[in-house]
Amino acid sequence: NASRVFANNGGNPVVLSGMTIAQGNGQSPIVNGSGGAILNLAGSLVILECNVIGSSAPSGGGISNGAGILLVLNSTIAGNEASGSESGGGIDNTLGELTIINSTISGNDAGNGAVNGGGLWTNGPDVLITNSTITNNSAAGASSASGIFMEGGTVRLRNSIVAGNVNNAVRADVVVTAGNNVTSEGWNLIGN
């Protein structure tokens, strides 16, 4: 837990495949404190059949995508923790393009500050979630969402579940700020 496990700072596209990426710590003074396990900063990154687990950072406990292109495919993002405000426990997407397919985001926590997303926090421009489940995540703080917090951009959902997140009677599964859109492209189950 001494440092982040992986950082992609642009350059050539990178594929991480068939591995467990665990116990990362983005709290150390390494590149802006984002991404406990993985930081994708203006890069192109594919996470294929991986487990991203048990990591922590102020923002993006599991993964931080900063102005990059990120594809999460057939993977699990679980048991990660973000400690800052405006952050995602599982994935934090700031001005990046994010696609999540056939994946699970579960058991992540954004427990401090405000306007957090337990599973995913995003500020666009474009997020597509297909055949995936976001459940059993938690968030604390005013206006936070236990599943997905959307600060900006567009989120499109297809054949996915965003429900059953912790304390969703108080912290909704999905929170969308004014002027932004979550679009259902069919066959979704959305909780509170």
Backbone as CSV, one residue per row, in Angstrom:
resi,resn,N_x,N_y,N_z,CA_x,CA_y,CA_z,C_x,C_y,C_z
1,ASN,0.815,-1.216,0.000,0.000,0.000,0.000,0.843,1.258,0.000
2,ALA,2.047,1.231,-0.413,2.895,2.414,-0.352,2.672,3.366,-1.509
3,SER,2.147,2.892,-2.620,1.991,3.768,-3.777,0.928,3.219,-4.721
4,ARG,0.599,4.011,-5.704,-0.288,3.580,-6.784,0.371,2.418,-7.519
5,VAL,-0.450,1.507,-8.065,0.092,0.336,-8.742,0.482,0.649,-10.183
6,PHE,-0.380,1.407,-10.900,-0.139,1.631,-12.324,-0.549,3.042,-12.722
7,ALA,0.279,3.709,-13.531,-0.058,5.029,-14.075,0.237,5.053,-15.562
8,ASN,-0.736,5.557,-16.316,-0.573,5.743,-17.764,-0.692,7.234,-18.038
9,ASN,0.423,7.840,-18.379,0.456,9.289,-18.598,0.516,9.643,-20.072
10,GLY,-0.353,9.003,-20.867,-0.393,9.304,-22.298,0.572,8.413,-23.059
11,GLY,0.864,8.820,-24.282,1.745,8.002,-25.110,0.968,6.908,-25.807
12,ASN,1.552,5.729,-25.920,0.938,4.615,-26.630,-0.248,4.042,-25.858
13,PRO,-1.243,3.485,-26.558,-2.355,2.802,-25.885,-1.835,1.628,-25.059
14,VAL,-2.500,1.380,-23.921,-2.076,0.329,-22.999,-3.253,-0.597,-22.738
15,VAL,-2.977,-1.917,-22.667,-3.973,-2.917,-22.294,-3.462,-3.661,-21.064
16,LEU,-4.285,-3.657,-19.994,-4.018,-4.482,-18.824,-4.980,-5.651,-18.899
17,SER,-4.478,-6.887,-18.907,-5.334,-8.036,-19.151,-5.066,-9.178,-18.167
18,GLY,-6.161,-9.731,-17.609,-6.084,-10.951,-16.824,-5.282,-10.855,-15.553
19,MET,-5.405,-9.747,-14.845,-4.631,-9.612,-13.624,-5.476,-9.038,-12.494
20,THR,-4.990,-9.205,-11.278,-5.566,-8.550,-10.108,-4.650,-7.402,-9.724
21,ILE,-5.257,-6.223,-9.621,-4.514,-5.012,-9.269,-5.057,-4.575,-7.916
22,ALA,-4.257,-4.718,-6.864,-4.767,-4.591,-5.502,-3.840,-3.782,-4.605
23,GLN,-4.451,-3.260,-3.539,-3.739,-2.604,-2.437,-2.937,-1.390,-2.871
24,GLY,-3.416,-0.670,-3.903,-2.749,0.565,-4.312,-3.108,1.710,-3.392
25,ASN,-2.222,2.688,-3.338,-2.436,3.853,-2.482,-2.063,5.114,-3.245
26,GLY,-3.085,5.863,-3.682,-2.847,7.131,-4.373,-2.731,8.302,-3.436
27,GLN,-2.625,8.054,-2.120,-2.564,9.137,-1.139,-1.164,9.722,-1.026
28,SER,-0.185,8.996,-1.520,1.182,9.492,-1.460,1.350,10.644,-2.456
29,PRO,2.418,11.398,-2.372,2.554,12.582,-3.231,2.930,12.231,-4.672
30,ILE,2.163,11.308,-5.270,2.425,10.896,-6.648,1.317,11.434,-7.524
31,VAL,1.618,12.243,-8.489,0.700,12.766,-9.493,-0.705,12.966,-8.961
32,ASN,-0.947,14.050,-8.321,-2.237,14.619,-7.932,-3.125,13.788,-7.020
33,GLY,-2.641,12.715,-6.414,-3.423,11.982,-5.429,-4.650,11.275,-5.968
34,SER,-4.719,11.024,-7.249,-5.865,10.353,-7.848,-5.502,8.938,-8.270
35,GLY,-6.488,8.045,-8.178,-6.288,6.672,-8.644,-5.474,5.839,-7.688
36,GLY,-6.158,5.132,-6.769,-5.427,4.292,-5.816,-4.702,3.154,-6.500
37,ALA,-5.406,2.432,-7.370,-4.788,1.323,-8.102,-4.256,1.779,-9.451
38,ILE,-5.084,2.577,-10.181,-4.751,2.945,-11.558,-5.062,4.419,-11.803
39,LEU,-4.124,5.112,-12.413,-4.330,6.476,-12.904,-4.136,6.483,-14.417
40,ASN,-5.169,6.896,-15.142,-5.069,7.076,-16.594,-5.185,8.568,-16.869
41,LEU,-4.061,9.212,-17.113,-4.017,10.661,-17.266,-3.736,11.005,-18.723
42,ALA,-4.804,11.344,-19.439,-4.722,11.723,-20.858,-4.178,10.595,-21.724
43,GLY,-4.364,9.359,-21.265,-3.915,8.209,-22.033,-5.080,7.413,-22.575
44,SER,-4.762,6.339,-23.277,-5.757,5.394,-23.778,-5.483,4.058,-23.089
45,LEU,-6.480,3.577,-22.320,-6.261,2.409,-21.477,-7.438,1.448,-21.579
46,VAL,-7.135,0.159,-21.745,-8.130,-0.911,-21.703,-7.826,-1.782,-20.485
47,ILE,-8.846,-2.006,-19.662,-8.745,-2.917,-18.531,-9.608,-4.113,-18.878
48,LEU,-8.986,-5.250,-19.179,-9.657,-6.426,-19.707,-9.516,-7.605,-18.744
49,GLU,-10.649,-8.111,-18.274,-10.671,-9.280,-17.400,-9.726,-9.112,-16.213
50,CYS,-9.874,-7.973,-15.545,-9.059,-7.663,-14.372,-9.942,-7.479,-13.137
51,ASN,-9.344,-7.649,-11.971,-9.944,-7.289,-10.694,-9.160,-6.118,-10.136
52,VAL,-9.856,-5.008,-9.901,-9.222,-3.821,-9.305,-9.823,-3.708,-7.912
53,ILE,-9.049,-4.058,-6.897,-9.626,-4.240,-5.561,-8.752,-3.641,-4.458
54,GLY,-9.442,-3.286,-3.363,-8.774,-2.943,-2.116,-7.795,-1.804,-2.169
55,SER,-8.072,-0.780,-2.976,-7.146,0.353,-3.106,-7.802,1.636,-2.595
56,SER,-6.995,2.681,-2.400,-7.534,3.928,-1.861,-6.781,5.138,-2.405
57,ALA,-7.509,6.262,-2.446,-6.939,7.542,-2.883,-7.929,8.631,-2.497
58,PRO,-7.499,9.883,-2.470,-8.460,10.958,-2.252,-9.552,10.984,-3.322
59,SER,-9.195,10.660,-4.571,-10.147,10.669,-5.686,-9.907,9.445,-6.565
60,GLY,-10.974,8.690,-6.837,-10.808,7.467,-7.619,-10.106,6.399,-6.822
61,GLY,-10.785,5.855,-5.815,-10.159,4.848,-4.963,-9.579,3.695,-5.757
62,GLY,-10.346,3.215,-6.761,-9.847,2.158,-7.628,-9.132,2.700,-8.841
63,ILE,-9.864,3.522,-9.629,-9.345,4.038,-10.897,-9.687,5.512,-11.033
64,SER,-8.745,6.289,-11.524,-9.000,7.679,-11.908,-8.690,7.834,-13.391
65,ASN,-9.682,8.335,-14.136,-9.512,8.609,-15.564,-9.584,10.115,-15.772
66,GLY,-8.438,10.732,-15.966,-8.360,12.177,-16.126,-8.101,12.550,-17.571
67,ALA,-9.155,12.993,-18.272,-9.054,13.436,-19.671,-8.484,12.354,-20.582
68,GLY,-8.715,11.095,-20.207,-8.238,9.978,-21.011,-9.381,9.217,-21.646
69,ILE,-9.023,8.134,-22.321,-10.002,7.213,-22.897,-9.824,5.888,-22.165
70,LEU,-10.893,5.448,-21.481,-10.810,4.259,-20.647,-11.920,3.283,-21.014
71,LEU,-11.537,2.032,-21.278,-12.482,0.941,-21.493,-12.272,-0.094,-20.398
72,VAL,-13.352,-0.375,-19.646,-13.343,-1.417,-18.623,-14.219,-2.539,-19.153
73,LEU,-13.623,-3.717,-19.411,-14.314,-4.814,-20.083,-14.143,-6.114,-19.289
74,ASN,-15.270,-6.757,-18.976,-15.246,-8.048,-18.273,-14.409,-7.984,-17.000
75,SER,-14.605,-6.927,-16.219,-13.763,-6.697,-15.048,-14.598,-6.404,-13.806
76,THR,-13.950,-6.465,-12.648,-14.582,-6.160,-11.368,-13.796,-5.058,-10.680
77,ILE,-14.522,-4.024,-10.243,-13.932,-2.921,-9.474,-14.606,-2.994,-8.104
78,ALA,-13.899,-3.433,-7.079,-14.548,-3.730,-5.800,-13.670,-3.404,-4.597
79,GLY,-14.337,-2.968,-3.525,-13.663,-2.781,-2.251,-12.646,-1.662,-2.224
80,ASN,-12.850,-0.633,-3.057,-11.943,0.505,-3.088,-12.547,1.675,-2.318
81,GLU,-11.698,2.649,-1.952,-12.175,3.755,-1.120,-11.568,5.088,-1.554
82,ALA,-12.443,6.104,-1.694,-11.993,7.479,-1.952,-12.265,8.315,-0.712
83,SER,-11.318,9.159,-0.342,-11.426,9.918,0.906,-11.712,11.399,0.716
84,GLY,-11.754,11.898,-0.518,-11.949,13.322,-0.750,-13.365,13.678,-1.147
85,SER,-13.604,14.960,-1.403,-14.889,15.434,-1.917,-14.879,15.376,-3.439
86,GLU,-16.082,15.316,-4.025,-16.243,15.222,-5.476,-15.367,14.106,-6.031
87,SER,-15.577,12.903,-5.487,-14.735,11.777,-5.880,-15.557,10.503,-5.993
88,GLY,-15.019,9.537,-6.711,-15.649,8.242,-6.878,-14.899,7.169,-6.118
89,GLY,-15.639,6.348,-5.370,-15.001,5.272,-4.624,-14.404,4.215,-5.538
90,GLY,-15.173,3.805,-6.555,-14.673,2.815,-7.508,-13.899,3.453,-8.646
91,ILE,-14.592,4.342,-9.385,-13.991,5.020,-10.544,-14.315,6.504,-10.472
92,ASP,-13.322,7.318,-10.746,-13.493,8.759,-10.871,-13.151,9.133,-12.316
93,ASN,-14.110,9.743,-13.019,-13.916,10.090,-14.430,-14.037,11.607,-14.590
94,THR,-12.914,12.265,-14.802,-12.898,13.719,-14.935,-12.498,14.090,-16.361
95,LEU,-13.464,14.581,-17.122,-13.251,15.041,-18.496,-12.714,13.935,-19.400
96,GLY,-13.046,12.696,-19.074,-12.582,11.571,-19.872,-13.731,10.849,-20.550
97,GLU,-13.384,10.005,-21.512,-14.361,9.127,-22.153,-14.246,7.757,-21.489
98,LEU,-15.376,7.280,-20.968,-15.383,6.051,-20.188,-16.426,5.094,-20.745
99,THR,-16.012,3.848,-21.028,-16.925,2.792,-21.455,-16.745,1.609,-20.517
100,ILE,-17.868,1.125,-19.966,-17.866,-0.014,-19.048,-18.767,-1.077,-19.656
101,ILE,-18.217,-2.267,-19.926,-18.974,-3.355,-20.567,-18.772,-4.647,-19.785
102,ASN,-19.867,-5.349,-19.514,-19.828,-6.661,-18.851,-18.986,-6.634,-17.578
103,SER,-19.205,-5.626,-16.758,-18.369,-5.448,-15.569,-19.219,-5.183,-14.331
104,THR,-18.597,-5.350,-13.172,-19.252,-5.123,-11.886,-18.468,-4.099,-11.088
105,ILE,-19.207,-3.119,-10.555,-18.630,-2.121,-9.649,-19.386,-2.276,-8.336
106,SER,-18.716,-2.795,-7.308,-19.424,-3.172,-6.086,-18.542,-3.025,-4.856
107,GLY,-19.173,-2.666,-3.727,-18.467,-2.627,-2.457,-17.446,-1.519,-2.334
108,ASN,-17.589,-0.475,-3.146,-16.682,0.676,-3.075,-17.288,1.746,-2.179
109,ASP,-16.463,2.667,-1.688,-16.936,3.675,-0.740,-16.287,5.030,-1.004
110,ALA,-17.129,6.068,-0.973,-16.642,7.453,-0.974,-17.198,8.078,0.300
111,GLY,-16.473,7.927,1.375,-17.022,8.166,2.703,-16.824,9.526,3.311
112,ASN,-16.140,10.429,2.640,-15.890,11.758,3.215,-16.318,12.841,2.246
113,GLY,-16.446,14.048,2.753,-16.750,15.191,1.890,-18.171,15.164,1.368
114,ALA,-18.391,15.821,0.224,-19.726,15.955,-0.358,-19.667,15.684,-1.854
115,VAL,-20.842,15.565,-2.458,-21.049,15.302,-3.890,-20.131,14.201,-4.423
116,ASN,-20.186,13.056,-3.746,-19.389,11.890,-4.113,-20.244,10.843,-4.810
117,GLY,-19.597,9.919,-5.504,-20.253,8.743,-6.053,-19.590,7.504,-5.494
118,GLY,-20.347,6.680,-4.781,-19.759,5.483,-4.190,-19.158,4.552,-5.227
119,GLY,-19.908,4.308,-6.316,-19.398,3.465,-7.394,-18.636,4.240,-8.441
120,LEU,-19.268,5.333,-8.916,-18.714,6.129,-10.024,-19.049,7.595,-9.835
121,TRP,-18.050,8.443,-9.987,-18.246,9.895,-10.070,-17.764,10.314,-11.446
122,THR,-18.601,11.087,-12.164,-18.185,11.485,-13.511,-18.520,12.935,-13.817
123,ASN,-17.611,13.544,-14.550,-17.789,14.892,-15.051,-17.467,14.889,-16.547
124,GLY,-18.080,13.924,-17.238,-18.084,13.833,-18.692,-16.738,13.744,-19.376
125,PRO,-16.822,13.892,-20.687,-18.003,14.252,-21.463,-18.945,13.099,-21.767
126,ASP,-18.441,11.846,-21.836,-19.307,10.762,-22.279,-18.978,9.472,-21.536
127,VAL,-20.038,8.866,-20.969,-19.900,7.583,-20.292,-20.948,6.636,-20.871
128,LEU,-20.520,5.429,-21.250,-21.424,4.381,-21.715,-21.245,3.167,-20.817
129,ILE,-22.361,2.690,-20.242,-22.342,1.524,-19.366,-23.267,0.479,-19.979
130,THR,-22.715,-0.691,-20.337,-23.466,-1.747,-21.018,-23.287,-3.082,-20.301
131,ASN,-24.389,-3.804,-20.096,-24.359,-5.150,-19.502,-23.551,-5.186,-18.210
132,SER,-23.744,-4.179,-17.359,-22.930,-4.065,-16.148,-23.801,-3.841,-14.920
133,THR,-23.216,-4.064,-13.751,-23.918,-3.909,-12.479,-23.130,-2.992,-11.564
134,ILE,-23.845,-2.008,-11.003,-23.276,-1.098,-10.008,-24.144,-1.243,-8.761
135,THR,-23.630,-1.939,-7.751,-24.428,-2.257,-6.572,-23.550,-2.344,-5.331
136,ASN,-24.199,-2.186,-4.151,-23.533,-2.361,-2.855,-22.380,-1.384,-2.634
137,ASN,-22.436,-0.227,-3.283,-21.470,0.838,-3.035,-22.064,1.818,-2.027
138,SER,-21.224,2.655,-1.438,-21.719,3.612,-0.449,-21.018,4.958,-0.598
139,ALA,-21.729,5.995,-0.159,-21.166,7.349,-0.181,-21.749,8.148,0.974
140,ALA,-20.957,9.061,1.488,-21.418,9.954,2.542,-21.359,11.382,2.020
141,GLY,-21.966,12.283,2.746,-21.890,13.694,2.401,-23.105,14.182,1.641
142,ALA,-23.368,15.455,1.793,-24.528,16.085,1.160,-24.493,15.893,-0.347
143,SER,-25.649,15.583,-0.912,-25.849,15.463,-2.360,-25.074,14.325,-3.009
144,SER,-24.543,13.413,-2.237,-23.795,12.296,-2.801,-24.742,11.221,-3.328
145,ALA,-24.210,10.340,-4.177,-24.945,9.186,-4.683,-24.193,7.923,-4.306
146,SER,-24.926,6.917,-3.865,-24.241,5.678,-3.498,-23.790,4.898,-4.730
147,GLY,-24.469,5.074,-5.872,-24.090,4.382,-7.100,-23.304,5.266,-8.052
148,ILE,-24.022,6.177,-8.759,-23.395,7.072,-9.747,-23.724,8.517,-9.408
149,PHE,-22.693,9.343,-9.298,-22.886,10.791,-9.208,-22.401,11.411,-10.511
150,MET,-23.308,12.145,-11.166,-22.986,12.744,-12.463,-22.924,14.267,-12.347
151,GLU,-21.725,14.793,-12.426,-21.492,16.237,-12.328,-21.643,16.919,-13.682
152,GLY,-21.322,16.209,-14.757,-21.402,16.814,-16.080,-21.304,15.766,-17.169
153,GLY,-21.677,16.167,-18.379,-21.583,15.279,-19.522,-22.824,14.434,-19.714
154,THR,-22.648,13.261,-20.312,-23.742,12.353,-20.616,-23.390,10.957,-20.139
155,VAL,-24.348,10.302,-19.494,-24.220,8.893,-19.137,-25.306,8.136,-19.887
156,ARG,-24.892,7.094,-20.629,-25.839,6.226,-21.339,-25.779,4.833,-20.727
157,LEU,-26.952,4.284,-20.429,-27.048,2.963,-19.811,-27.771,2.004,-20.740
158,ARG,-27.193,0.796,-20.922,-27.821,-0.263,-21.717,-27.763,-1.567,-20.948
159,ASN,-28.918,-2.193,-20.752,-28.975,-3.528,-20.155,-28.126,-3.616,-18.886
160,SER,-28.293,-2.650,-18.001,-27.457,-2.573,-16.804,-28.292,-2.383,-15.547
161,ILE,-27.688,-2.674,-14.403,-28.334,-2.519,-13.097,-27.550,-1.489,-12.296
162,VAL,-28.253,-0.464,-11.824,-27.692,0.491,-10.860,-28.702,0.533,-9.724
163,ALA,-28.539,-0.350,-8.760,-29.527,-0.510,-7.691,-28.894,-1.258,-6.529
164,GLY,-29.586,-1.222,-5.386,-29.131,-1.982,-4.232,-27.858,-1.458,-3.616
165,ASN,-27.594,-0.164,-3.810,-26.432,0.426,-3.168,-26.765,0.752,-1.713
166,VAL,-25.748,0.857,-0.882,-25.931,1.005,0.555,-26.635,2.312,0.884
167,ASN,-27.631,2.206,1.767,-28.331,3.378,2.301,-28.956,4.219,1.197
168,ASN,-29.514,3.574,0.164,-30.047,4.336,-0.957,-31.351,5.061,-0.641
169,ALA,-31.903,4.858,0.549,-33.051,5.668,0.968,-32.604,7.096,1.292
170,VAL,-31.338,7.225,1.694,-30.781,8.545,2.026,-29.862,9.050,0.922
171,ARG,-29.054,8.172,0.380,-28.133,8.493,-0.715,-28.606,7.733,-1.944
172,ALA,-29.196,8.435,-2.884,-29.800,7.786,-4.055,-28.782,6.955,-4.824
173,ASP,-29.293,5.967,-5.560,-28.423,5.169,-6.421,-27.797,6.025,-7.514
174,VAL,-28.556,6.998,-8.038,-28.068,7.881,-9.101,-28.450,9.321,-8.773
175,VAL,-27.471,10.227,-8.845,-27.722,11.665,-8.697,-27.169,12.361,-9.940
176,VAL,-28.012,13.196,-10.564,-27.631,13.934,-11.766,-27.793,15.416,-11.480
177,THR,-26.744,16.197,-11.676,-26.847,17.629,-11.439,-27.617,18.303,-12.571
178,ALA,-28.119,19.497,-12.292,-28.973,20.225,-13.237,-28.286,20.406,-14.586
179,GLY,-29.056,20.192,-15.658,-28.555,20.424,-17.006,-27.831,19.252,-17.623
180,ASN,-27.754,18.127,-16.892,-27.069,16.936,-17.403,-28.070,15.807,-17.607
181,ASN,-27.658,14.769,-18.338,-28.578,13.705,-18.703,-28.025,12.318,-18.440
182,VAL,-28.891,11.457,-17.893,-28.664,10.018,-17.918,-29.695,9.463,-18.885
183,THR,-29.237,8.780,-19.899,-30.120,8.259,-20.949,-30.194,6.742,-20.859
184,SER,-31.413,6.238,-20.748,-31.608,4.793,-20.777,-31.771,4.357,-22.225
185,GLU,-30.912,3.439,-22.664,-31.013,2.891,-24.003,-31.668,1.510,-23.976
186,GLY,-32.378,1.230,-22.899,-33.203,0.039,-22.806,-32.681,-1.036,-21.890
187,TRP,-33.614,-1.747,-21.240,-33.355,-2.921,-20.441,-32.475,-2.645,-19.231
188,ASN,-32.770,-1.549,-18.523,-32.015,-1.194,-17.324,-32.880,-1.341,-16.078
189,LEU,-32.241,-1.590,-14.938,-32.892,-1.550,-13.648,-32.183,-0.484,-12.837
190,ILE,-32.906,0.606,-12.558,-32.349,1.724,-11.799,-33.096,1.801,-10.476
191,GLY,-32.372,1.851,-9.370,-32.984,1.894,-8.040,-33.494,3.280,-7.702
192,ASN,-33.342,3.644,-6.454,-33.853,4.909,-5.931,-33.086,6.104,-6.516
